[in-house]
Amino acid sequence: MTKVKNVPVETVEPESVPVTADETSNEIGSDLGSDNEPAPQPEKVDFANLAWLIANNPIFNPETTSKKFDAEREPKVQAGLVAIATLMPEKINALVLLLGKHWECKPARATIKDLIDAEAAAKGIPADRYLQIELRKNVDMLSTIQQAVDRLRYAITYFKPRSGVAVKDIFKTMTIDGIMYRVNMTELENAKLMFGEDKVALKAHLVGISELVEVEEL
């Protein structure tokens, strides 16, 4: 069996295993069409090929998909797995992440479980102990930080300006085409998002909403 390096699921392909399927997008949710209907799938699919499983998004169709599959929930799960692989690539076994990625596809699930068992055998550890004890440790660690994440989200939200509470605007004196204006910094940032690189439109907008500064000359 193939031994896999512990690498991020979404970004690395093992060099020793040939890819047997055409490359498809790895963007989260790219396998779901409009109204959560499965999008057209690539012609070559190989659920038994590790490199294919790493390189491609899960495929959901009636023949292979678990009955518990939730099309609305799945993109959130996939995004979470990418976040875990990005934040702690060395902490969670790559095959465990791959198992989570393809969990709702039964033949892919079986292939990955066999690869985990092979990895256990290569380490001289009983398969059940390896998965249930060794690989579970860091996954269980993730569940313990959930309340801490909730606390951090609450702390940030706590300082969000309350509705009905006036927020003090910040103004700066700026020169636009040689003329000085008192410009609202919040409006400036909003205008940058609105007009992008169109400086002509940006300046015209700011001139229309900013206060002219009269400069006295001696």
C-alpha positions as CSV (number, residue, x, y, z in Angstrom):
1,M,0.0,0.0,0.0
2,T,1.1,3.6,-0.5
3,K,2.5,5.5,2.4
4,V,1.5,9.2,2.5
5,K,3.3,12.1,3.9
6,N,1.4,14.2,6.4
7,V,0.7,17.2,4.1
8,P,-2.2,19.6,3.6
9,V,-5.0,17.9,1.8
10,E,-6.0,20.6,-0.7
11,T,-2.6,21.7,-2.0
12,V,-0.2,18.8,-2.4
13,E,-0.1,15.8,-4.7
14,P,2.1,12.8,-3.8
15,E,4.9,12.7,-6.4
16,S,5.0,8.9,-6.4
17,V,1.4,8.3,-7.4
18,P,0.3,9.1,-10.9
19,V,-2.9,11.1,-11.4
20,T,-5.4,9.0,-13.3
21,A,-8.1,11.6,-13.7
22,D,-8.4,15.0,-15.4
23,E,-7.7,17.9,-13.0
24,T,-10.8,19.6,-11.6
25,S,-11.3,22.7,-9.5
26,N,-10.5,22.5,-5.8
27,E,-12.6,25.5,-5.0
28,I,-14.9,24.8,-2.1
29,G,-18.4,24.0,-3.3
30,S,-17.3,23.9,-7.0
31,D,-18.8,20.4,-7.2
32,L,-22.3,21.7,-6.3
33,G,-24.3,23.2,-9.1
34,S,-27.2,25.7,-8.9
35,D,-29.9,24.9,-6.3
36,N,-27.4,22.4,-4.7
37,E,-27.8,20.0,-7.6
38,P,-24.6,18.0,-8.5
39,A,-22.7,19.7,-11.3
40,P,-21.4,17.7,-14.3
41,Q,-18.5,15.5,-13.2
42,P,-15.3,14.6,-14.9
43,E,-15.3,11.5,-17.1
44,K,-12.4,9.8,-15.4
45,V,-13.1,9.1,-11.8
46,D,-11.0,6.8,-9.7
47,F,-12.1,6.5,-6.0
48,A,-9.3,3.9,-5.5
49,N,-6.5,6.3,-6.5
50,L,-5.0,8.4,-3.7
51,A,-3.7,11.1,-6.0
52,W,-7.1,11.5,-7.5
53,L,-8.7,11.8,-4.1
54,I,-6.2,14.5,-3.1
55,A,-6.5,16.5,-6.3
56,N,-10.3,16.5,-6.7
57,N,-13.3,17.7,-4.8
58,P,-15.7,15.0,-3.5
59,I,-18.3,13.7,-6.0
60,F,-21.8,13.4,-4.9
61,N,-24.2,11.2,-6.9
62,P,-27.0,8.7,-5.9
63,E,-24.8,5.7,-6.6
64,T,-22.0,6.6,-4.2
65,T,-23.3,9.2,-1.8
66,S,-24.2,8.5,1.8
67,K,-27.9,8.8,2.6
68,K,-27.0,11.3,5.3
69,F,-25.5,13.7,2.8
70,D,-26.6,17.3,3.4
71,A,-26.0,19.5,0.4
72,E,-26.4,22.8,2.4
73,R,-24.0,21.7,5.2
74,E,-21.3,20.2,3.0
75,P,-19.7,23.4,1.7
76,K,-19.3,24.6,5.3
77,V,-17.7,21.3,6.3
78,Q,-15.3,21.5,3.3
79,A,-14.3,25.1,4.2
80,G,-13.7,24.0,7.8
81,L,-11.4,21.2,6.7
82,V,-9.4,23.6,4.5
83,A,-9.1,26.0,7.5
84,I,-7.8,23.2,9.8
85,A,-5.3,22.1,7.2
86,T,-4.1,25.7,6.8
87,L,-3.9,26.6,10.5
88,M,-2.4,23.4,11.7
89,P,-1.0,21.4,8.8
90,E,1.3,19.3,11.0
91,K,-1.2,18.5,13.7
92,I,-3.9,16.5,11.9
93,N,-3.0,13.4,9.9
94,A,-3.4,14.1,6.2
95,L,-5.4,10.9,5.7
96,V,-7.8,11.9,8.4
97,L,-8.4,15.2,6.7
98,L,-8.9,13.4,3.4
99,L,-11.3,11.1,5.1
100,G,-13.4,14.1,6.2
101,K,-13.2,15.6,2.8
102,H,-14.6,12.5,1.0
103,W,-16.6,11.1,3.9
104,E,-20.0,11.3,2.1
105,C,-18.7,9.3,-0.8
106,K,-18.8,5.6,0.3
107,P,-16.2,4.1,-2.1
108,A,-13.7,7.0,-1.4
109,R,-14.3,6.5,2.3
110,A,-13.4,2.8,2.1
111,T,-10.2,3.5,0.1
112,I,-9.0,6.1,2.6
113,K,-9.7,3.8,5.5
114,D,-7.6,1.1,3.9
115,L,-4.8,3.6,3.5
116,I,-5.0,4.5,7.2
117,D,-4.9,0.8,8.1
118,A,-1.8,0.4,5.8
119,E,-0.2,3.4,7.5
120,A,-0.8,1.7,10.9
121,A,0.7,-1.5,9.7
122,A,3.8,0.3,8.5
123,K,4.2,1.8,11.9
124,G,3.6,-1.6,13.6
125,I,0.5,-0.4,15.4
126,P,-2.9,-2.3,15.3
127,A,-5.3,-0.6,12.9
128,D,-8.0,0.1,15.5
129,R,-5.6,1.5,18.1
130,Y,-3.9,3.7,15.5
131,L,-7.2,5.3,14.3
132,Q,-9.2,5.3,17.6
133,I,-6.3,6.4,19.9
134,E,-3.3,7.8,18.0
135,L,-5.1,9.8,15.3
136,R,-8.1,10.7,17.5
137,K,-5.9,12.7,19.9
138,N,-5.5,15.9,17.8
139,V,-9.0,15.7,16.4
140,D,-10.4,15.7,20.0
141,M,-8.1,18.7,20.7
142,L,-10.1,20.7,18.1
143,S,-13.4,20.1,20.0
144,T,-11.9,21.5,23.2
145,I,-11.2,24.9,21.6
146,Q,-14.8,25.4,20.4
147,Q,-15.8,27.3,23.6
148,A,-12.6,29.4,23.3
149,V,-13.5,30.3,19.7
150,D,-17.0,31.3,20.9
151,R,-15.5,33.5,23.5
152,L,-13.2,35.3,21.0
153,R,-16.1,35.8,18.6
154,Y,-18.2,37.3,21.5
155,A,-15.3,39.5,22.6
156,I,-15.0,41.0,19.1
157,T,-18.7,41.4,18.7
158,Y,-19.0,43.0,22.2
159,F,-17.1,46.1,20.9
160,K,-19.1,46.5,17.7
161,P,-20.8,49.9,17.7
162,R,-24.4,49.4,18.9
163,S,-27.3,50.5,16.7
164,G,-28.5,54.0,17.6
165,V,-25.2,55.0,19.1
166,A,-23.6,57.8,17.2
167,V,-20.1,57.0,15.9
168,K,-17.8,60.0,15.8
169,D,-16.7,60.7,12.3
170,I,-13.0,61.5,11.6
171,F,-12.2,64.2,9.1
172,K,-8.9,65.2,7.4
173,T,-8.0,68.1,5.2
174,M,-7.1,66.9,1.8
175,T,-6.2,68.5,-1.5
176,I,-8.3,67.5,-4.6
177,D,-7.1,68.9,-7.9
178,G,-5.4,71.8,-6.0
179,I,-8.4,72.7,-3.9
180,M,-8.5,71.9,-0.2
181,Y,-11.5,69.9,1.3
182,R,-12.5,68.6,4.7
183,V,-13.0,64.9,3.9
184,N,-14.8,62.3,6.0
185,M,-12.5,59.3,6.3
186,T,-15.3,56.8,6.5
187,E,-16.8,58.2,3.3
188,L,-13.4,58.1,1.7
189,E,-13.0,54.4,2.4
190,N,-16.5,53.6,1.1
191,A,-15.7,55.6,-2.1
192,K,-12.5,53.6,-2.7
193,L,-14.5,50.4,-2.6
194,M,-17.1,51.9,-4.8
195,F,-14.9,53.4,-7.5
196,G,-11.8,51.3,-7.3
197,E,-9.0,52.6,-9.6
198,D,-11.3,55.2,-11.2
199,K,-9.7,58.2,-9.6
200,V,-11.6,60.7,-11.7
201,A,-14.9,59.4,-10.4
202,L,-13.5,59.0,-6.9
203,K,-12.5,62.7,-6.8
204,A,-15.7,63.9,-8.3
205,H,-17.6,61.9,-5.7
206,L,-15.5,63.3,-2.8
207,V,-15.8,66.9,-4.0
208,G,-19.6,66.5,-4.0
209,I,-19.8,65.3,-0.4
210,S,-16.9,67.2,1.2
211,E,-16.7,70.6,2.8
212,L,-14.6,73.2,0.9
213,V,-11.8,74.6,3.1
214,E,-11.4,78.4,2.6
215,V,-7.8,79.4,2.9
216,E,-7.1,83.0,3.9
217,E,-4.2,84.7,2.3
218,L,-2.2,87.7,3.7
